[in-house]
Amino acid sequence: MLAQKLRQIPYQDLPISEYSRRYIMRMLPSIDYYMDIYNLCIDKMLAQCGKAPQQVTMVDYGGGHGFLSLAAKEHGIGQVIYIDYNSLATKTVTAISDHLGFGPDVVLHGDAETLRQWCDEKEVCPDFLMGMDVIEHIYRLDEFFDHVFAINPEMAMLFTTGSTPFNPHVVKRLRKVMVNDELGEGGFLHERRHHIAHSYRNLSPQELDYWAKHTRGLTYDDAIEAVANNKPNILADAYNTCDPATGSWTERILPISDYQQLVDRHKAHVHVGNGFYNTHRSGLKGTASRLLNIIIRALGIKQIAPFIILTIDK
């Protein structure tokens, strides 16, 4: 059983970063829950593509620690392509795979453009792409979908995201995180103001304040271009913000209509499914989780689901 194997790994002895080690340590107490999510999603995509597992090529996009890739190989997926923009993540999945003796067939360091170039070069046509808690962080989703659909216009996709626009409790909690990232000490607003001031030394303090505020949700390069073209960035949701150094959004919350609009030009459709709670917990928390899952399944109430599952297909 994969969950048990992951619990038994001596992570302190592996050549991985302290950040990756701490992240995994936070996951392990709930590893059975994560495996439930991964297995459900893999089964969903296998049923949709209609092929035997060994005939399937799957992309684990933004794969992080690589646990989804490991679950896919345990499912018998023929070829698993792992890709992540963070080099610490690629080192982590490689170290874990080496220790276990199995893992993704291909490990790539990069983004959707990297994936497209590799698939073109190797003449590989993946059947489907999966991303666990990644779609809410991608800076330019329009460019992401352009690259992915260029690889295979018929490729199905599945994303889980805790940034659900339906659950008011989740929205409130995530917006607090966004406010802190944007306005906290040394936050994104301060960083953008400092960068703009360095590039435009003739701006007054008031002008710097204006442009720092109105480049929210932009990288440094895009913020400088916005100032140069006198085009303030107006976000539909004023809470959303991203790290100007990397473009990674802070748990960005988007309405489903925005996702649909992004894939419209590719003639694809977005479907929304409900996530579920961790029933592996003991005591009252486990009982409450099982009860909530029954209600979610029976009534389809998105307002109480802890996360959503987005599937995109033709």
C-alpha positions as CSV (number, residue, x, y, z in Angstrom):
1,M,0.0,0.0,0.0
2,L,1.5,3.3,-1.1
3,A,0.5,5.3,1.9
4,Q,2.3,2.9,4.2
5,K,5.4,3.0,2.0
6,L,5.4,6.8,2.2
7,R,5.1,6.7,6.0
8,Q,8.1,4.5,6.3
9,I,10.5,6.5,4.2
10,P,13.4,8.0,6.2
11,Y,13.0,11.5,4.8
12,Q,15.7,12.9,7.1
13,D,18.2,10.8,5.2
14,L,17.1,11.7,1.7
15,P,18.9,14.5,-0.3
16,I,15.9,16.8,-0.3
17,S,15.5,20.4,0.9
18,E,14.4,21.3,4.4
19,Y,11.3,23.0,2.9
20,S,10.3,19.8,1.0
21,R,10.9,17.8,4.2
22,R,8.7,20.0,6.3
23,Y,6.0,20.0,3.6
24,I,5.9,16.2,3.5
25,M,5.9,16.0,7.3
26,R,2.7,18.1,7.4
27,M,1.1,15.8,4.8
28,L,1.9,12.4,6.3
29,P,-0.7,12.5,9.1
30,S,-3.4,12.8,6.5
31,I,-1.7,10.7,3.8
32,D,-4.6,8.2,3.6
33,Y,-6.9,11.1,2.8
34,Y,-4.7,12.4,0.0
35,M,-4.4,8.9,-1.4
36,D,-8.3,8.8,-1.5
37,I,-8.3,12.0,-3.5
38,Y,-5.6,10.9,-5.9
39,N,-7.1,7.5,-6.5
40,L,-10.6,8.9,-7.1
41,C,-9.3,11.4,-9.6
42,I,-7.1,8.9,-11.4
43,D,-10.0,6.5,-11.7
44,K,-12.2,9.3,-13.0
45,M,-9.7,10.1,-15.8
46,L,-9.1,6.5,-16.7
47,A,-12.8,6.0,-17.1
48,Q,-13.1,9.0,-19.3
49,C,-10.2,8.2,-21.6
50,G,-11.5,4.6,-22.0
51,K,-8.1,3.0,-22.3
52,A,-6.4,0.3,-20.3
53,P,-4.0,1.9,-17.7
54,Q,-0.9,0.5,-19.3
55,Q,-1.8,2.2,-22.6
56,V,-2.2,5.7,-21.0
57,T,0.2,8.6,-20.9
58,M,-0.5,11.0,-18.1
59,V,1.0,14.4,-17.1
60,D,1.3,15.2,-13.4
61,Y,1.5,19.0,-13.7
62,G,3.0,21.0,-10.8
63,G,3.7,17.6,-9.2
64,G,5.5,18.9,-6.1
65,H,6.5,15.9,-3.9
66,G,5.4,13.5,-6.6
67,F,2.9,11.5,-4.6
68,L,0.3,11.7,-7.4
69,S,2.8,10.3,-9.9
70,L,3.5,7.5,-7.5
71,A,-0.2,6.7,-7.1
72,A,-0.5,6.7,-10.9
73,K,2.3,4.2,-11.3
74,E,0.7,2.1,-8.6
75,H,-2.5,2.2,-10.7
76,G,-0.5,0.8,-13.6
77,I,-0.4,3.9,-15.7
78,G,1.9,3.2,-18.7
79,Q,3.8,6.5,-18.8
80,V,3.7,9.2,-16.2
81,I,5.3,12.6,-17.0
82,Y,6.0,14.7,-14.0
83,I,6.7,18.4,-14.3
84,D,7.2,21.2,-11.8
85,Y,8.7,24.7,-12.0
86,N,10.4,24.4,-8.7
87,S,13.8,22.6,-8.9
88,L,13.5,21.6,-5.2
89,A,10.4,19.7,-6.1
90,T,12.0,17.8,-9.0
91,K,14.9,16.8,-6.7
92,T,12.4,15.6,-4.1
93,V,10.4,13.4,-6.4
94,T,13.7,11.9,-7.8
95,A,15.0,11.1,-4.4
96,I,11.7,9.5,-3.2
97,S,11.5,7.5,-6.4
98,D,15.0,6.3,-6.1
99,H,14.3,5.2,-2.6
100,L,11.1,3.3,-3.4
101,G,12.4,1.9,-6.7
102,F,9.6,3.3,-8.8
103,G,8.2,6.7,-9.8
104,P,7.3,8.8,-12.8
105,D,8.9,7.8,-16.1
106,V,9.9,11.3,-17.0
107,V,10.8,14.2,-14.6
108,L,10.8,17.7,-16.2
109,H,11.7,21.0,-14.7
110,G,9.7,23.8,-16.1
111,D,6.3,25.1,-17.1
112,A,3.6,24.4,-19.7
113,E,5.9,25.7,-22.5
114,T,8.6,23.3,-21.3
115,L,6.1,20.4,-21.4
116,R,4.9,21.4,-24.9
117,Q,8.5,21.6,-26.3
118,W,9.4,18.2,-24.7
119,C,6.2,16.5,-26.1
120,D,6.9,18.0,-29.6
121,E,10.5,16.8,-29.5
122,K,9.7,13.3,-28.2
123,E,6.5,13.0,-30.3
124,V,4.5,12.2,-27.2
125,C,0.8,12.8,-27.0
126,P,-0.5,12.5,-23.4
127,D,-4.0,11.3,-22.9
128,F,-4.8,13.5,-19.9
129,L,-3.2,16.0,-17.5
130,M,-3.8,16.2,-13.8
131,G,-2.9,19.0,-11.3
132,M,-3.5,18.8,-7.5
133,D,-3.9,22.2,-5.9
134,V,-2.0,23.9,-8.7
135,I,-4.4,25.7,-11.0
136,E,-5.1,28.4,-8.5
137,H,-1.4,29.4,-8.6
138,I,-0.7,29.6,-12.3
139,Y,0.0,33.1,-13.3
140,R,-1.2,33.2,-16.9
141,L,-3.9,30.6,-17.3
142,D,-4.6,31.7,-20.9
143,E,-1.0,30.8,-21.9
144,F,-1.1,27.6,-19.9
145,F,-4.2,26.3,-21.8
146,D,-2.8,27.5,-25.1
147,H,0.4,25.3,-24.6
148,V,-1.5,22.3,-23.2
149,F,-4.1,22.2,-25.9
150,A,-1.3,22.6,-28.5
151,I,0.2,19.3,-27.2
152,N,-3.1,17.5,-27.7
153,P,-6.3,19.3,-28.7
154,E,-8.3,16.5,-27.3
155,M,-6.5,16.2,-24.0
156,A,-8.7,15.9,-20.9
157,M,-7.7,17.6,-17.7
158,L,-8.5,17.4,-14.1
159,F,-7.6,19.8,-11.3
160,T,-8.4,19.8,-7.6
161,T,-8.4,23.2,-5.9
162,G,-9.2,24.3,-2.4
163,S,-9.8,27.8,-3.8
164,T,-13.5,27.1,-4.2
165,P,-15.7,30.1,-4.9
166,F,-18.8,28.3,-3.5
167,N,-17.8,27.7,0.2
168,P,-18.1,31.0,2.1
169,H,-16.0,29.7,5.0
170,V,-13.2,28.8,2.6
171,V,-13.4,32.2,0.8
172,K,-13.2,34.1,4.0
173,R,-10.2,32.2,5.3
174,L,-8.3,32.4,2.0
175,R,-9.0,36.2,1.7
176,K,-7.4,36.7,5.1
177,V,-4.3,35.0,3.7
178,M,-4.4,37.2,0.6
179,V,-4.7,40.4,2.6
180,N,-1.7,39.4,4.7
181,D,0.4,38.5,1.7
182,E,-0.4,41.8,0.0
183,L,-0.5,44.2,2.9
184,G,1.6,42.6,5.6
185,E,5.1,43.7,6.6
186,G,7.3,43.2,3.6
187,G,4.3,42.1,1.6
188,F,3.7,42.2,-2.2
189,L,2.5,45.8,-2.2
190,H,5.7,46.9,-0.5
191,E,7.8,44.9,-2.9
192,R,6.0,46.3,-6.0
193,R,6.4,49.8,-4.7
194,H,10.1,49.4,-4.1
195,H,10.6,47.9,-7.6
196,I,8.6,50.6,-9.4
197,A,10.5,53.3,-7.4
198,H,13.8,51.8,-8.6
199,S,12.7,51.8,-12.2
200,Y,10.9,55.2,-12.2
201,R,12.8,57.6,-9.9
202,N,10.9,60.6,-11.0
203,L,7.5,59.4,-9.6
204,S,6.2,61.2,-6.5
205,P,5.4,59.3,-3.3
206,Q,1.7,59.6,-4.2
207,E,2.2,58.3,-7.7
208,L,4.3,55.4,-6.3
209,D,1.4,54.6,-3.9
210,Y,-1.0,54.6,-6.8
211,W,1.0,52.3,-9.1
212,A,1.9,50.0,-6.3
213,K,-1.8,49.5,-5.6
214,H,-2.8,49.3,-9.2
215,T,-0.3,46.7,-10.3
216,R,-1.7,44.1,-7.8
217,G,-1.7,40.7,-9.5
218,L,1.3,41.5,-11.8
219,T,4.9,40.3,-11.9
220,Y,7.6,42.9,-11.7
221,D,8.1,43.0,-15.5
222,D,4.4,43.3,-16.1
223,A,4.1,46.0,-13.4
224,I,6.8,48.1,-15.1
225,E,5.0,47.7,-18.4
226,A,1.7,48.7,-16.9
227,V,3.3,51.9,-15.6
228,A,5.0,52.6,-18.9
229,N,1.7,52.2,-20.8
230,N,-0.3,54.0,-18.1
231,K,-2.6,50.9,-17.8
232,P,-3.5,50.2,-14.2
233,N,-4.4,46.5,-13.5
234,I,-7.9,46.2,-12.2
235,L,-8.7,42.8,-10.8
236,A,-12.3,41.5,-10.9
237,D,-11.7,40.2,-7.4
238,A,-9.8,42.8,-5.5
239,Y,-8.6,40.3,-2.9
240,N,-6.6,38.1,-5.4
241,T,-2.9,38.8,-5.4
242,C,0.3,37.2,-6.6
243,D,4.0,37.1,-5.7
244,P,5.5,39.7,-8.1
245,A,8.8,37.8,-8.2
246,T,7.4,34.5,-9.3
247,G,3.8,35.2,-10.5
248,S,2.4,32.6,-8.2
249,W,-1.0,33.5,-7.1
250,T,-2.0,33.3,-3.4
251,E,-4.7,30.6,-3.6
252,R,-6.5,32.7,-6.3
253,I,-10.3,32.3,-6.2
254,L,-12.0,32.5,-9.7
255,P,-15.6,32.0,-10.6
256,I,-16.2,29.0,-12.8
257,S,-17.3,31.3,-15.6
258,D,-13.8,32.6,-15.8
259,Y,-12.4,29.1,-16.2
260,Q,-15.0,28.4,-18.9
261,Q,-14.1,31.6,-20.7
262,L,-10.5,30.6,-20.7
263,V,-11.2,27.3,-22.5
264,D,-13.9,28.6,-24.8
265,R,-11.5,29.3,-27.6
266,H,-10.3,25.7,-27.4
267,K,-14.0,24.5,-27.7
268,A,-13.7,22.8,-24.3
269,H,-16.0,22.6,-21.4
270,V,-15.5,22.9,-17.6
271,H,-17.3,20.6,-15.2
272,V,-17.4,21.0,-11.5
273,G,-17.5,18.2,-8.9
274,N,-17.5,18.4,-5.2
275,G,-14.6,17.4,-3.0
276,F,-15.0,15.5,0.3
277,Y,-13.8,15.5,3.9
278,N,-11.2,13.3,5.5
279,T,-13.0,10.3,7.0
280,H,-9.8,8.7,8.4
281,R,-9.9,11.0,11.4
282,S,-11.1,9.5,14.7
283,G,-13.7,10.7,17.1
284,L,-16.2,13.5,16.4
285,K,-14.1,14.9,13.5
286,G,-14.3,11.6,11.7
287,T,-18.1,11.3,12.4
288,A,-18.7,14.8,11.2
289,S,-16.6,14.2,8.1
290,R,-18.6,11.1,7.2
291,L,-21.9,12.9,7.7
292,L,-20.9,15.9,5.7
293,N,-19.7,13.7,2.8
294,I,-23.1,11.9,2.8
295,I,-24.9,15.3,2.5
296,I,-22.5,16.5,-0.2
297,R,-23.0,13.3,-2.3
298,A,-26.8,13.2,-1.8
299,L,-27.6,16.8,-2.3
300,G,-24.6,18.1,-4.3
301,I,-24.2,21.1,-2.0
302,K,-21.0,22.9,-3.2
303,Q,-21.3,25.5,-0.4
304,I,-20.1,22.9,2.2
305,A,-17.5,21.0,0.1
306,P,-13.9,21.6,1.2
307,F,-12.6,21.7,-2.3
308,I,-13.8,21.3,-5.9
309,I,-12.7,19.0,-8.8
310,L,-12.5,20.7,-12.2
311,T,-12.6,18.5,-15.3
312,I,-12.0,20.0,-18.7
313,D,-12.7,18.2,-21.9
314,K,-14.2,18.5,-25.4
